[in-house]
Amino acid sequence: MKDKTRGRGGRQERPVQRSQERTKFEAPRRMAERPAEKPGHIYGALPVLEALRGNARRLERILVADGAREHRLNQVFELARDAGVRIERVSRESLVRIVGPDVNHQGVVAFASAAEYVSLDDILSDTPGPALIVLLDGVEDPRNLGAVLRTVECAGADGVIIPERRAVGLTDTVAKSSAGATEHVKVAKAANLNRVIDDLKQRNIWVVGTSGNAGMNYTEWDWKQPSALVLGAEGSGLHRLVSENCDVLVKIPMYGKIDSLNVSVAAGVILFEAKRQRGEER
């Protein structure tokens, strides 16, 4: 570690961060014509409304058909906005492909996750020691997310944060791939990952990104400190703003001809190193 990051008593001090540009998301675009991976659906104005009233946290998103009667859905729009559940406009043909031609969907379909999401506060409220959480930047393969959740559970990390957009949610495939880990790992959704990173810094949690071009090996970082590990999608890695917003970048050295690991394997390598450094045993 560089001396300039050390304060009195050898304790690391957070470096001054330059201001970062806020991530700006585009307005929701029309759903692709082919159905995507989905955890389950609720259709009809009243059932969707009751789902929002009863357990909005479990809803991934709501699709509303072009031309649907607005006055019937006013409460749906209002409750979805209050709960942070995004609404997307789609064609009626798209809804028919999802629920079938003989279903009276009334122009609205909601998708429910296979497990319930929590908040960042929920993840950090019950940590037995220094926080150890995982942030995933754009992981879109449900099997990869399921494998990461299984790794997080086995390593005893505190939870996972995933983006609300451009990433897979807690689908049935994720639940199956996690081998039951979705029932034990706390998962939060973030509308803006960079804002979550800023929030973590305010809570004195170090944000450690991963990059094959980093100058520091993952074993050189002091994982005994409260840390948030940020992992990107295979191939693309971390988005530029996310990478720049991290306190430090680390790498797992590669010794073969392939230059990257599956994201769940990378998570396992680093999380178990963190546990080794912390001297934690069962």
QUIGI-V246671 format. One record per residue. SS is DSSP state (@ for helix, = for strand, . for the rest). PHI is phi in whole degrees, 0 to 359 (none if undefined). OMEGA is omega in whole degrees, 0 to 359 (* if undefined). Layout:
ss: (SS/SS)
phi: (PHI/PHI)
omega: (OMEGA/OMEGA)
This chain:
ss: (././@/@/@/=/./@/@/@/./=/././././././././././././././././././././././././././././=/=/=/./@/@/@/@/@/@/@/@/@/@/@/@/@/@/=/=/=/=/=/=/=/././././@/@/@/@/@/@/@/@/@/@/@/@/@/@/././=/=/=/=/=/./@/@/@/@/@/@/@/@/././././././././=/=/=/=/=/./././././=/./@/@/@/@/@/./././././././=/=/=/=/=/=/././././@/@/@/@/@/@/@/@/@/@/@/@/@/@/./././=/=/=/=/=/././././././././@/@/@/@/@/@/./././@/@/@/./././=/=/=/=/././@/@/@/@/@/@/@/@/@/@/./././=/=/=/=/=/./././././=/=/@/@/@/././././././=/=/=/=/=/=/=/./././=/././@/@/@/@/@/@/././=/=/=/=/./././././././././././@/@/@/@/@/@/@/@/@/@/@/@/@/@/@/@/./././.)
phi: (none/284/299/293/268/258/255/295/75/80/282/284/249/291/292/292/263/284/297/246/292/293/288/249/269/285/298/307/266/299/300/299/292/272/298/265/300/225/277/149/218/235/232/101/300/291/301/294/299/294/296/293/289/272/201/297/301/275/276/278/193/232/257/239/287/303/86/296/293/299/296/286/250/303/293/300/300/294/291/297/299/296/271/75/270/281/244/236/274/222/283/296/298/296/294/298/295/279/258/104/286/257/259/274/277/57/84/214/224/246/250/256/285/280/211/274/278/235/262/300/300/298/294/271/282/229/279/288/211/303/301/218/235/237/249/249/255/82/281/254/275/298/290/294/297/300/293/296/298/297/296/300/295/294/276/71/286/274/166/227/241/237/289/286/242/55/200/283/258/274/276/299/296/298/300/293/290/278/56/94/293/297/278/236/266/281/235/244/256/239/290/216/295/293/291/297/300/299/297/297/297/297/268/63/253/287/254/246/271/243/203/294/262/295/271/245/287/298/284/277/283/275/283/288/279/303/221/241/272/251/242/260/287/297/91/274/69/284/294/302/295/297/300/292/276/289/292/205/245/233/226/260/296/257/246/255/269/269/260/206/252/304/300/289/292/300/300/296/303/284/296/286/293/300/294/298/297/281/66/274/233/290)
omega: (180/183/185/177/182/175/180/179/178/182/181/176/182/176/178/182/173/182/183/176/178/176/180/181/176/174/181/180/180/181/177/185/178/180/178/176/184/184/186/183/176/184/183/185/183/178/178/178/180/177/178/180/188/185/185/182/185/181/179/182/180/177/179/183/173/178/178/183/187/187/179/186/183/180/177/180/184/181/178/178/181/183/181/177/185/179/179/175/181/175/177/178/178/179/179/179/182/187/180/186/185/183/177/184/179/175/181/178/177/178/181/180/180/176/185/176/176/176/175/178/178/180/187/186/188/179/183/180/176/184/173/182/182/172/179/184/172/175/187/181/183/179/176/179/178/179/177/180/177/179/180/180/182/180/178/175/191/180/184/175/180/177/178/183/176/179/179/176/184/180/177/179/176/181/180/181/181/181/177/184/180/179/185/183/177/181/177/175/181/175/182/185/180/177/176/178/177/179/179/178/178/179/179/174/180/182/188/179/179/180/178/180/181/180/184/173/182/180/181/180/179/183/176/177/173/188/173/180/181/181/179/178/178/180/184/181/181/171/187/182/177/180/181/183/178/176/184/175/178/179/169/183/179/183/180/183/175/191/179/178/167/186/180/177/177/178/180/180/186/182/179/171/177/179/179/180/181/178/183/178/177/*)
